[in-house]
Amino acid sequence: MSSAVMSNYARVALSFERGEGPYLFDADGRRYLDFGCGIGVTGLGHAHPDVVAALNAQAAKLWHVSNIYEIEPQARLAERLVAHSFADAVFFCNSGGEAVEACLKLARIYHDKSGHAERYRVITFDNAFHGRTLASIAAGGQEKHLKGFAPVMDGFDHVPFGDLAAAEAAVTDRTAAILVEPVQGEGGIHAADAAFLKGLRALADRAGVLLIYDEVQCGMGRTGKLFAHEWAGAAPDAMAIAKALGNGFPIGACLARQAVAEALTPGSHGSTFGGNPLATAVGNAVLDVVLADGFLDHVQQIGALLRERVAALAGNGNVFDSVRGVGLMLGLQCVAPNLELMTALRNQGLLTVVAEGNSLRLLPPLIIDERHVDEACAALEAACASIG
Ligand SMILES: *Cc1c(COP(=O)(O)O)cnc(C)c1O
């Protein structure tokens, strides 16, 4: 790779020329089944015809205008996200980190406007990942992301994931919000159970703090519901989404209830590119597909099948010994080094992503069918045999 690109990624010496549905093709025409999806981004697979058509149609008309003007596809995408969620209003940005940042700023200004500027602290959870901005690495609290970037931004209190009592004990009269991923992604695919999210909801209500979900990875149909927290039936006050919202076109969004959203007034926050015509035209095309009749049912069914088939391969547990997750967001608990399994799978033509705690993520496109499950499981079986 060019040394003119900064070396902040550990890259694999492989590059792709094109993609089609769940497959990627390298320059030699070798085909890979993409169960990583650019880390949960290309949820509809590559070159989805409806999304390509929407992008091309918008590209021929208008790419960008400032948010000082009305933007029709942005307004439409916001209305549709509102119609299908807990939220009353949406702020658009360009990435997950920015969406989290918007939620954090919203929590501060909400309390500031309520006469409680002293409420600025946010409770977050061990093993969390919220992005790479200065605020979001502080929120994530992971040593490996913070190292070298001192001083750590103040205002985050970390407690164990799933520990309701610890969260309750951490709330003070300075707490503004609780921020949690309903399913931890980078942390190794750990789903919060329904009781935990419901408990956080009740705690937030009692303490007068906001509950914020980071659904950047687990949202947009990945778990078989449009948003992962729907499984628990515990709605947040604000939520960050991004990754799959644009199927690869950069877009993020912060969704919020009216009482919270209205804390933002003209000039209080902004983004040059956020919600521009091109990005939001693509977002609308993605929503068309995800909200179509039967689509999320399909994700649930194919997710259950994949999980069952993968679990059956845990076998003697030499390579991986269990599988967890929701819908098409699955984590294999590796026994062998996760990097070794990821490499062996790549050699078998299956692309996956590692995660914390020696786990391996399967984040296939939501459009896969049984043939792709067969193909992935054959690759997994062969990879395990080659290691095991
Ligand atoms: C990827 C991710 C982010 C950061 O998104 P970027 O687009 O890389 O800024 C934040 N939160 C979660 C849960 C993520 O998976």
The ligand as an SDF file (V2000), in Angstrom:
LIG
                    3D

 15 15  0  0  0  0  0  0  0  0999 V2000
  -18.4660    2.0330   14.0530 C   0  0  0  0  0  0  0  0  0  0  0  0
  -19.0830    2.5190   15.3100 C   0  0  0  0  0  0  0  0  0  0  0  0
  -18.9870    3.8600   15.7250 C   0  0  0  0  0  0  0  0  0  0  0  0
  -18.1410    4.8770   14.9840 C   0  0  0  0  0  0  0  0  0  0  0  0
  -18.5650    5.0880   13.6930 O   0  0  0  0  0  0  0  0  0  0  0  0
  -17.6150    5.8740   12.6560 P   0  0  0  0  0  0  0  0  0  0  0  0
  -18.4800    6.0020   11.4360 O   0  0  0  0  0  0  0  0  0  0  0  0
  -16.4000    5.0490   12.4550 O   0  0  0  0  0  0  0  0  0  0  0  0
  -17.3070    7.1900   13.2760 O   0  0  0  0  0  0  0  0  0  0  0  0
  -19.6520    4.2450   16.8640 C   0  0  0  0  0  0  0  0  0  0  0  0
  -20.3740    3.3580   17.5820 N   0  0  0  0  0  0  0  0  0  0  0  0
  -20.4830    2.0740   17.2230 C   0  0  0  0  0  0  0  0  0  0  0  0
  -21.3160    1.1550   18.0490 C   0  0  0  0  0  0  0  0  0  0  0  0
  -19.8300    1.6010   16.0970 C   0  0  0  0  0  0  0  0  0  0  0  0
  -19.9080    0.3080   15.7660 O   0  0  0  0  0  0  0  0  0  0  0  0
  1  2  1  0
  2  3  1  0
  2 14  2  0
  3  4  1  0
  3 10  2  0
  4  5  1  0
  5  6  1  0
  6  7  2  0
  6  8  1  0
  6  9  1  0
 10 11  1  0
 11 12  2  0
 12 13  1  0
 12 14  1  0
 14 15  1  0
M  END
$$$$
